[in-house]
Amino acid sequence: QVKSQFENRANTKCAVYTAIVYKTQVVAGIMYFIKVQVSDAEYAHLKVFQGLPHENQGPSLVDFQTGKTRDDPLTYF
């Protein structure tokens, strides 16, 4: 749901966009940390916020890190 936000902010178009692994952190909603494959050999780490259900807001891209590999550990950032 945040693919277009990522592509706009990273100024790229993803040939591949597959979530590999994720972690969550409970805040006033849920913060997701997601490792996404964006090309054959390149990965990005996304930080996505999903508010509480009563707020009726979709997920939003908070931050991202590019230039990652499949073996880079997914950490909180």
Buried (B, 14 or more C-beta within 10 A) or exposed (E): EBBEBBBEEBEBEBEEBEEEEBEEEEEEBBBBBBBBBBEEEBBBBBBBBBBEEEEEEEBBBBEBBEEBEEEEEBEEE
